[in-house]
Amino acid sequence: MPINFGTDGWRAVISDTFTFHNLRLVTQAIADSIHSGHWHAQGKGELEPDPNRVVIGFDTRFLSDRYAREAARVMAANGYTVYLAQADASTPSISYAVKNLNAIAGIVITASHNAPRYNGVKLKAANGCSASPEQSRRVEIYLNDNQERGRGPNLMEWDQAVEQGLIVSFNPVPEYYQHLRTLIDFDAIAANPPKVVVDSMHGSARGMIKGILTGTGCEVAEIRGEMNPGFGGAHPEPIGVHLGALAGAISTGMGTLGLALDGDGDRIGAMDDRGNFVDPHKIMALALRYLVEKRGWKGPAVRTVSTTKMIDRLAAKYGLEVYETPVGFNHIADYMIAQDVLIGGEESGGISIQGNIPEGDGVLMGLLLIEMVAVYGKSLHELVEDLLAEVGPAFYERRDQRLKYPVQKGDMVQHLLANKPAEIGGVKVVDLLTIDGVKYIMADDSWLLIRPSGTEPVLRVYAEGRTEDMVRALLGFGEEVAESVT
């Protein structure tokens, strides 16, 4: 099976395609790609990164620590000094270490929010964000070239690499905590500490929120914080359907604010004191409102095409610019590198703010929610109600429609453009966007996005409506489209 190295790395099933042998091949291709000299520090700042220094981290999945050691042996054999995390740690903490240690690149062994049977490699550029499409493409080129030539990976004995100082064990958490202290007002939290439940979903951000809040007076209960490579049989994705344990913890009085982190800690979900799931759309909108109103921050907001228009309505009120990107945090990162973005985020829960590295960070956003609740002196439920009264209502739903066979994105876009409806659900279609699939903008600011998956025969249908009936009508239209192309 071919190894495809996409924009956020490579993911595959453990023991099927994700093997020690294939990981060594991929790591060798990464080493060759960096050595070729095309890994410049885009937007890095005044310091040029050390071209011979890399950072490697890993999550809580089956064999992730062993995979990380193997990757370190390959990089060391290629002459790189490797800073290898001592224990599992969140991807954002490793990404921050790449920038902080002035490394040329980072490798994180993780499959993020994917099912337990998967593992993967996330590749990080010198500024801490995901490697660019061009950098990832170069890895694939070297991977294919090495295989065609029969060139195996270089490999160094572990003890020899350690003795020569080519593998250095380090703890990324203390410096990462220092960074978070520049972005979060812990004094404000200490002045009015909420009672928090953190659902770490057995992921690698476990213990991080609880750890940094020590001494603030915040009562923090953590659930699913122990190491469990099978994630307790659950999907480590912080969406409502997977958070029954968090709802149960809140209902028994363990806390009044619930935070949920995905398998590698770059995504956030939340829950109010009534057990209502608070999705990333609302979290991002609440954060934008807070940063402008309470901190007086300015700057553009960046959101993906599948993210709430509440951002646009708030930005219009504050006189801020909004940039809309294709799906994927790498597109948001491009704006964060180029200019002083106030906030950037996507519907899947990857959100970042001004001053942070250009990457989504669940721990940072969880702490910001705690700060919001403390400063406003209101519950998360009340804050959401305030938000919806101001820029709502906004009802959102996403569905994946199975297709009998995969469709090319370009063909689907052409089909949809040729069959544009005048209205959906009795509301006029006023605009069409084609930056990623086709997005129908409605006269009442509702919208529908239809985009084919690039990896499976699935049509992803996203809808945000001003009423629940409108959402149903939009999703119904998406179902009809799926039926028409199968």
N, C-alpha and C positions, 0 to 999 in steps of 0.2 A: 504494500500500500504506500503511495507517495506521501512524503511529509510536506505539508503545505504550511509555509511560514507566513501568516497573515500579519495585519497591522498591529495586532496585540499579541503576537507570538504564535505558538503552536500548542494545540490541545489534542489529546488522543486517549483512547482507552488503555488503562494500565495493563501490561502483559500482552496486549494485542499489538498496537503500534507504539505505545509509549513504553519502551524497554530501555535498559541500560545501554545496550548497543546503539540504538537510534539516538538516545540522548547524547552519547559521546560524539556521534556524527554531527548532530546539530550544534553542539558546543564548539567543535572544531571549525565548523562553518562560521560561527560567530567570531571566533578568534581570527580566522582568515579575513573576514569582512572588516573587522576593526583595524587589523594590520594594514589593510589596503589604503588606509588614510582618508576615508570618506566620512569618518565619524567626527565632524566638527561640532563644536559646542554652540548650537544655534540659540541665541538669546541668553547665553550662559552668564555673561557679566564680564568683569575685568580679568578673571583668572582663566587661563587656558587649562583644560583638564589634562591630567597626567595620562599620556597615551598608553601607558603600560599598567594602569591600575583599574581593576574592576571590582564590583561589589556583587556578592551572591547571597540571596536569602531564600527562604522556603516556608511553605504553609504547613498545616497539620495533616495533610493527606497521607495515605499509605505510601511509605518509602520516600517521602519528600526529602527528609534529612539525608538519606543515602544518595538520592539522585543529586542533591546539592553538592555533596562531597565529590561525586564523580565529575560533575561539571567543573569543580574547583581543580581537580587533578589535571583535567584537560587544559584548562586555561593556564595553570602553572607550567605545564609542559611546553606551552607556547611562549613562555617568558613573561607572562603577566603576573603581577602581584595581586593576589586575591584576598579581599576582605570578606570572610565568610561568617554569616550570622551564627551566634552561639546556639540559638534556639529558634523555633518558629516565631515569625514576626509578621505584622501586617505589611502588605505590599507598599502602602504609602510611606511607612517608616524606612523601608529599604530604599525606596525611590529618593527620599530625603537624604539618606546616607550617601547615595551616589553623588548628589550635588555637594553635600557637606564635606565629603572626603576627596572632592575634586577628581573623581574617577571618570574615565572615558565612557563607561557603560555599566549597566547592571543586569543581572540575570535573576529572575525570581521563579523558583519552581512552584507553580500553582496552577490550578484550573479554576480559580476564582469561585464563582457561584455555581459551577457545573456540578452534575451528579457525582456521587462518591467514586464511581468506577473510572472517572477521568483524572488525568494529571496533565500538566502542561508547563510551558516555558513562557514567561513574559519578559520581554526585552526592553530595557530602559536606556534612554539617551542620557547624555552628560548633564542635562538640566533637570533630570528626574522624571520627565514625561515619557510616554511610550515612544519607542523607536519610530522614526518616520517611515512611511511606506517605502521610500527609496532605500533606507537602511535595511528594512526587512527584506526587500526584494534582493538586495545584495547577498544577504545570508542564504536565501534560496539558490541564488546563482552559484555560490561557492559549494553549497550542499550538493547540488546536481553535478557540478564539475568534479568534485572530489570522488563522488560515486562512479562517474564515468571513467575516471582515471584509476580507480581502485585504490585511492589514497585513504588509508585508515586514519583514525584520530591519533594525535600524539597523547601520551599518557605518562604521568610521572607518579612514582611511588609516594604515598601519602606522607610517610615519615620523612622522606628526603625533602619534599616540598616544604614541610613545616620547618625542618632544620635550616633550610636555605632562606627562610623568611618569605617564601613565595605564597604560602597560605597563612593568613593571620586571622585568628578568631576574634570577633568583636561583638559588642552588644549595641544594636542600633537605637535602643529605646531611650536612654538618657538624653542624647542630643536631640532626638525627635521630640521628647517632652519639652526641652528648652525652646524648640521652634514653636510648638503649640502655645507656649506661654506668651509668645509675642503676638498671637492671634486671638486669644481668648482672655476675657477679663475674669480671672479667678477670684479677685476681690469682690466683684459684683455677685458671683455665685455664692461666696462665703457669707455675704451680707443677707442673703435670703435663700438658703440652700433647699432645693426641692428633693423629694424622696424618689429615687430613680431605680428602675429595673433595667439591666442591660442583658439582652439575649445575644450572646456571642456566637450562637449557632455552631459551637465547637470549632470555630474558625481561628485564624492566626492573630486576630485583634483581641483575643481573650485576655482579660485582665488589664487592658490598656486604659480604658475609661475609668475603671475603679482605681487603678494605680495612680493616675495623675490627679484624681480628685481627693486623694488622701490629705487630710489636714484642712479641707474646705468646710467641714461640717456637713457635707452632703452624705446622706445615707444611701449607699449604693449596694443593691443586691444584684448578683450576677447569676444568670441561669445558663445552662449549656456551655459552661466555661472550661470544662475538663477536656483533655485530649481524647478525641474519638474519631479515628480516620474514616469511619463509615458515617459520620455525622448523625449517628442515631437513626440511620435509615432515612433521614430527611434530606431535602435539597437545601444546601446552605445559601438560599436566596431570600433576602428580607422582604418578601411580599406577603400580603394578608393571609393567603392560603397556607403558608408554612409557619405561621406565628401563633398557633393554638397554645403553645407552652407559655408564651409571653402574656397572652390574654388571661390565661389561668393564674399566672403570678400576680397580675394586677388585680384580678377579682378577689384574690385572697389577702389583699392589703400589703403586698410586698413593696409597692411603689405607686406613685400617681403619674409618673411619666415613664413610658417604655421606649427603649431604643434597641434597634436590631441591626446587626452588622453581618455582612456576607462572609463567605469562606476565607477571603483574604483581606477584608477590612476596607475595601475602597468604595463600598456602597452602603447606604443608610436607608432604613425604614423606621417608622415610629408608631407609637400607640398612645392614645390619650387615656385619662383616668377611667373612662367608661368602656375601655376595650375596643374603641374604634381605631382601625388602621389609618394612619396618616401617611399618605403616599409621598414620593419624592417631589411631585408637582407642587404640593402644598408646602413641603419643607423648603423648597427653593424659593417660592414666593414669600413665605414668612421671613426667610433669611434676607432676601432683597429688601423687604420693607423695614426690617430691623436695622440693617446696616446703614440705610439712608436716614431713617428717622431718629435712631438713638446714637449712632456713631457719626453721622454726618458725612458718610463716604459718598464719593461720586465715581462715575466710570460706566462704561457700557456693560450691558448684560448679554451673555451669550447662551443660547439654548439650541438644542437639536430640534429638527423638524417635528419630532414626535412629543415635544414637551409643551406644557400648558401655555395658553395665551394670557393667563393671569399675569405672567411676567411682562408682557407687552402693555397691559393695562396699567400696571404699576409704573413701568418705565415712562409711559406717556404722562402720568401724573407728576413724576419727578423730573421730567425733561431729560431722560437718559436715552441713549441709543440702544437698540436691540439688534443683535446679529443672529441669524438663523442658519444652522449648519446641517449637513447630512448626519445620520445617526452614527455615533461613535465619539468617545471623548477625545480622540486624537484631533478631531476637527476643532473642538473647543480649545484644546491646548495650543493650536496654531495662533488663535487670537490672544491667548494669555501670554504667549511668548512675545508677540508683536506689540502689544499695548497693555495699559494698566486696567485690565478688566475688573469690574467690581465683583461679579459673580458669574460662574458658568456651570451649566448642569444639563443632565439628560434624564429622561423618564425612568431609566433603570436604577437610578439612585446614586450615580456618580456626580458629585457636586464639589466645587472648589471655590475659594474666595481670594480676593486681593491679598497679596503677600505670601500666599502659599505656592508650592511648586505646581506646575500645570498638570495636575492629576486629581481625580476624585478622591475624597478622603472621608470615610464613614466616621472615624473617630473624631476628627475635627468638626464635622457637621453635627454629630451627636452632642459634643460639648457646646457648640453654638446654640443648639436648641435648649440645653440646660441654662445657658446664660440668658437667653430670651425669656424663659419662664421666670427666672429669678428677677430680671430687671423690670419686666412688665408687671410682675406680681399677679399674674393670671395663669390659669391652667392651660395646657396645650389645647384642650377642647375649646376654651374661651378664645384663645388666640386664633384658632381655625375659624370659629364663628365670626370673629371680627374681620378676618381676611375676606371671607366669602360675602359678608355684608358690604364690603368695600369694592371688591373686584369680581365677585361671583355673580350668580351661581356658576359652578363649573363641575360638571359630572364627567368622569373619564372611564373609559374601558378599552381594553385591548383584547383582540382574539386572533388566534392563529388558525387559518383555514387550510386544511390539507388539500393538496392538489394531487391528481393522478400521476403527473410527471412535472419535473422542474420547468419553469419558464424563465427565459432571459429577461433581465430587468428592462432593457431597451425595448424589447417586443411588447412587454406588458404596458410600458409607458405609452407607446404608440397606440396600442389597443384602447387604453383608457382615454387618451386625448381625442381619438376618433369617435368615441362614444360618450362624450361629455353630456351629462344631464343638465337640464335647465334649472332643476330644483331637486332637493332631497328632503323628504319629510315635510313638504309644503313650504320650505324655505329656499330662497333663490341662491344658486351658486354664483358668487361674485368674482372668484379668482381661482386660478389653478397654479400650483407651484410644482416644479419637477426637479428639485435639487436632490431628492432621494425618493424614488417612486413618484407617485402623484398625490398631491395634497389638495383637497377641495376646501376652499374657504367660503363659509356661508355668510349671508347677509347679517345674521345675528351674532357673528364672531365664533360660531361653532365651527368645527373642522373635522375632516375625515382624511386619514392618511392610509394609502394602500401601497405596500412595497413588498416585492418578492424577497424571500430569504436567499442569500447568496450561497448557502450550503445545503439546503434541503428543499423538497417540493412543498413549500409552505408559503402562503400569502399572509403577510402580517397586516392586520387591520387595526388601526388606532382611531379612536373617536373621542372628541371632547365636545359636549353640548351644554347649552344653557338650561336644558331640562333633561330628565331621564328619558322621556319619550323621544327627544331628539337624538340622544345617544343610541337608542334602540333603532331608530330609523336609519341612522348613519351606518351602524353595524349591519343592518339588514341589507343595505345597498352593497356593502362589502361582501356579504355572503353571496349575493346574486352575481357579483363580478367573478368570484371564485368558481361558481357553477358554470359561468359562461366560457371559462377558459379551460375546463377539464373535459 
